[in-house]
Amino acid sequence: MITQFIELAKAAAAEGMVTSEALLALRREGWGDGIMTRAEAEALFALNRALRERGPEWVDFFVEAIGEHVLNGTPPRLQCSDAEAEWLIGQVEADGKVESMAELECLVRILERAENTPDRLKAYVLEQVERAVLSGTGPTRCGGELSATHISAAECRIVRRVIFASGGHGPAAVTRFDAEMLFRLKDATLAEENAAEWDDLFVDGVANFLKGFALENAQLSHERKRELEAFVADARPNVARFMARAAREVPQVGNHFGKVFGKREGGPDYAALAAKGEAVTDHESEWLEKMIDADGEVDELESRLLARIASGA
């Protein structure tokens, strides 16, 4: 089946287009065994580079297939190893750049789906999104256009997806890396007629970094998740035997576990953590001052940001 898939991809690449019939055949061959192999994924990248046009149906398939290979090709699921990240970046950079919106959408979607990704991939995706916003042109998968002269509504959507991605630098939270990108985008397009969404995205994003919080262990590393899954798989028979014995020997087991094992007290106080996150630390204040002073003036968006922080909202 792998050979048939690769031959289909090569035939479509030779024609520079993917017909509906060819796409259906690729789906059938690619998902026939439920696995997208490395060879199949590389054939899709080669095909994507050869296409003269990339319609929505192709982009959907490409994004789905490559994401499945990167995140679920090897255990643990929804994780990406260092080796897989390097392979992905190598494929995207095969011709020295992000060749198409299909590849950019693929990178962003992987960050959105992943529980965690290597720092190298997080930084790479952030860099590619920033580059696309500042210099890219053409249609995006989520609707709208990339603009090389101003920040469009479509670009705002892409940036928002990346800075809040679960597999990014901070899961559903803006980090310093994200906030500094927002400042660079602002400074580069300050004189342009940006989309109305941009002002709120900048203020909301930077304020989230300064006043939000994220648990230190919110993301498990690829290695740690493999260790935990291996432990669970190894311990499952012993746990099952223990539970069966407990059910036989302890009347009303559910009412006695607390007495036998003790009641666990004092989990994370999320309210306290959120309150602590609301406070802007001295280090964060110094960072903000440095970012604002970088161009020697306080612009309108920075004034709005400062007002947001001062209001406590």
C-alpha positions in Angstrom: 0.0 0.0 0.0 2.9 2.4 0.7 4.3 1.8 -2.8 0.9 2.5 -4.4 0.5 5.7 -2.3 4.0 6.9 -3.4 3.3 6.2 -7.0 0.0 8.1 -6.9 1.8 11.1 -5.3 4.5 11.0 -8.0 2.0 10.8 -10.8 0.1 13.9 -9.4 3.4 15.7 -8.9 4.4 15.1 -12.6 1.1 16.7 -13.7 1.4 19.5 -11.2 -2.1 19.1 -10.0 -4.3 16.8 -7.8 -7.6 15.9 -9.3 -10.6 14.9 -7.0 -10.1 11.3 -8.1 -6.4 11.4 -7.2 -7.0 13.0 -3.9 -9.6 10.3 -3.1 -7.2 7.6 -4.0 -4.5 9.1 -1.8 -6.9 9.2 1.1 -7.9 5.6 0.5 -4.3 4.4 0.2 -2.9 6.6 3.0 -5.5 5.8 5.7 -6.0 2.2 4.6 -3.8 0.9 7.4 -4.4 3.8 9.8 -0.8 5.0 9.7 0.9 7.7 7.7 4.5 6.5 7.2 7.6 8.6 6.9 7.9 7.7 3.2 4.3 8.6 2.5 4.7 11.9 4.4 7.8 12.8 2.4 5.9 12.0 -0.9 3.2 14.4 0.2 5.7 17.2 0.8 7.3 16.6 -2.6 3.8 16.6 -4.2 2.9 19.9 -2.4 6.0 21.5 -3.8 5.2 20.5 -7.3 1.6 21.7 -7.4 0.7 24.7 -9.5 -2.4 25.4 -7.3 -3.4 24.2 -3.9 -7.1 24.1 -3.3 -8.9 23.9 0.1 -9.4 20.1 -0.3 -5.7 19.5 -0.9 -4.7 21.7 2.0 -7.1 19.9 4.4 -5.7 16.5 3.4 -2.1 17.7 3.5 -2.4 19.3 6.9 -4.3 16.3 8.3 -1.9 13.7 6.9 1.4 15.5 8.0 -0.1 16.2 11.4 -1.0 12.6 11.8 2.5 11.5 11.0 4.3 14.0 13.2 2.0 13.7 16.3 0.8 10.1 16.1 3.3 8.3 14.0 5.1 7.1 17.0 4.1 7.0 20.7 3.2 8.9 22.7 0.3 10.4 20.9 -0.1 14.1 20.4 3.6 14.6 21.1 6.5 15.4 18.8 10.1 14.3 19.5 13.2 16.3 18.7 13.9 14.0 15.7 10.4 14.5 14.3 10.6 18.3 14.7 13.9 18.3 12.8 12.5 16.2 10.1 9.4 18.5 9.8 11.5 21.6 9.6 13.8 20.0 7.1 10.9 19.1 4.8 9.5 22.6 5.0 13.0 24.1 4.4 13.7 21.8 1.5 13.6 24.7 -1.0 14.8 27.3 1.5 11.4 28.7 2.6 7.9 27.9 3.6 6.7 27.1 0.1 3.0 27.6 0.5 0.1 28.3 2.8 -0.4 24.6 3.0 2.9 24.3 4.8 2.2 27.3 7.1 -1.2 26.0 8.0 0.4 22.6 8.7 2.9 24.1 11.1 0.2 26.1 12.9 -2.2 23.2 13.1 0.4 20.9 14.6 1.1 23.4 17.4 -2.7 23.6 18.0 -3.2 19.9 18.2 -0.1 19.0 20.1 0.1 18.6 23.9 3.7 19.8 23.6 6.5 20.2 21.0 10.2 20.8 21.2 11.4 24.4 21.7 13.1 24.3 18.3 9.8 23.7 16.6 8.0 26.3 18.7 10.5 29.0 17.8 10.5 28.0 14.2 6.7 28.2 13.8 6.7 31.6 15.6 9.4 32.8 13.2 7.5 31.6 10.1 4.2 33.2 11.2 6.0 36.5 11.8 7.6 36.3 8.4 4.4 35.5 6.7 2.6 38.4 8.4 5.3 40.9 7.5 6.1 39.8 4.0 3.6 37.1 2.8 1.0 37.5 0.2 -1.9 35.3 -1.1 -4.9 33.5 0.3 -5.0 31.9 3.7 -6.8 28.6 4.5 -8.9 30.2 7.2 -10.2 32.9 4.8 -8.8 36.3 3.8 -5.4 37.3 2.5 -1.9 37.6 3.7 -0.7 41.2 3.2 2.9 42.4 2.9 2.0 46.0 3.7 -0.3 45.8 6.7 -1.7 43.2 9.2 -4.9 41.8 7.8 -7.8 40.1 9.6 -6.6 36.7 8.3 -3.1 37.4 9.7 -4.6 38.3 13.1 -6.4 35.0 13.2 -3.2 33.1 12.4 -1.2 35.0 15.1 -3.9 34.4 17.7 -4.0 30.7 17.0 -0.2 30.4 17.4 0.2 32.4 20.6 -2.6 30.5 22.3 -1.7 27.0 20.9 -1.6 24.1 23.3 1.7 22.9 21.9 3.3 26.4 21.8 5.7 28.1 24.2 2.8 28.3 26.8 -0.4 26.2 26.6 -3.3 28.6 26.1 -1.2 31.4 27.5 1.0 34.1 26.0 4.7 33.8 26.8 7.5 36.4 26.5 8.5 34.9 23.1 4.9 35.5 21.8 4.7 39.0 23.4 8.0 40.1 21.9 6.7 39.0 18.5 3.6 41.1 19.0 5.8 44.1 19.7 7.9 43.5 16.6 4.8 43.2 14.5 3.4 46.4 16.0 6.6 48.4 15.4 6.9 47.2 11.8 3.3 48.2 10.9 2.6 51.2 13.1 2.0 53.5 10.2 -0.2 51.0 8.3 -3.9 50.6 8.1 -4.1 47.4 10.0 -7.2 45.3 10.5 -9.5 46.4 13.4 -8.7 43.1 15.1 -5.1 43.9 15.4 -5.3 46.5 18.2 -7.2 44.2 20.5 -4.9 41.3 19.7 -1.8 43.3 20.6 -3.2 44.6 23.9 -4.9 41.4 24.9 -1.9 39.3 24.0 0.7 41.3 25.9 -1.6 41.9 28.8 -2.1 38.1 29.0 1.6 37.6 29.3 2.0 40.2 32.0 -1.1 39.3 34.0 -1.8 35.7 33.2 -0.4 32.5 34.7 0.5 29.0 33.6 1.4 26.0 35.7 5.1 25.0 35.5 4.1 21.4 34.7 1.3 22.3 32.3 3.2 20.6 29.5 4.8 17.2 29.8 7.9 16.7 27.8 8.0 13.9 25.1 10.4 11.9 27.3 8.4 12.3 30.5 5.1 11.2 28.8 6.8 8.1 27.4 8.0 7.3 30.8 4.6 7.7 32.3 2.9 5.6 29.6 5.4 2.9 30.0 4.8 2.8 33.8 1.1 2.6 33.4 1.3 -0.2 30.9 3.7 -2.1 33.1 1.7 -1.5 36.3 -1.8 -2.2 35.0 -1.9 -5.9 35.8 -0.7 -5.3 39.4 -3.2 -2.5 39.9 -6.0 -4.6 38.6 -5.2 -7.4 41.0 -4.9 -5.0 43.9 -8.4 -3.5 43.1 -10.0 -6.9 42.8 -8.5 -7.9 46.2 -9.6 -4.7 47.8 -13.2 -5.2 46.5 -13.3 -8.7 48.1 -11.8 -7.8 51.5 -12.9 -4.3 52.3 -16.7 -3.8 52.7 -18.1 -0.8 51.0 -14.7 0.0 49.4 -15.7 3.4 48.2 -16.3 4.6 51.8 -13.1 3.2 53.2 -10.4 4.3 50.8 -10.1 7.6 52.6 -9.5 5.8 55.9 -7.1 3.3 54.4 -5.0 5.6 52.3 -5.6 9.0 53.9 -7.4 11.9 52.3 -5.3 13.9 50.0 -5.2 17.5 51.0 -4.1 20.8 49.4 -4.1 20.6 45.7 -3.1 23.7 43.7 -4.9 26.8 44.7 -5.8 28.1 41.3 -7.5 31.2 42.6 -4.3 32.1 44.5 -2.2 31.4 41.4 -4.5 33.5 39.3 -4.3 36.4 41.8 -0.5 36.1 41.9 -0.4 36.2 38.1 -2.5 39.4 38.0 0.4 41.2 39.8 3.0 42.6 37.4 6.4 41.7 38.8 9.4 44.0 38.9 11.0 41.8 36.2 7.9 42.1 34.0 7.8 45.9 34.5 11.5 46.1 33.5 10.7 44.0 30.4 7.7 46.2 29.4 9.7 49.4 29.9 12.5 48.1 27.7 10.0 47.1 25.0 8.3 50.5 25.0 11.5 52.5 25.1 12.9 50.6 22.1 11.7 53.1 19.6 12.0 56.2 21.9 8.3 57.0 22.1 5.0 55.7 23.5 2.6 55.0 20.7 -1.2 54.7 20.8 -1.2 50.9 21.2 1.3 51.1 24.0 -0.8 53.7 25.7 -3.8 51.4 25.5 -1.7 48.6 26.9 -0.5 50.7 29.9 -4.1 51.8 30.6 -5.3 48.2 30.5 -2.6 47.2 33.0 -3.2 50.2 35.3 -7.0 49.5 35.3 -6.5 45.9 36.6 -8.8 44.6 33.8 
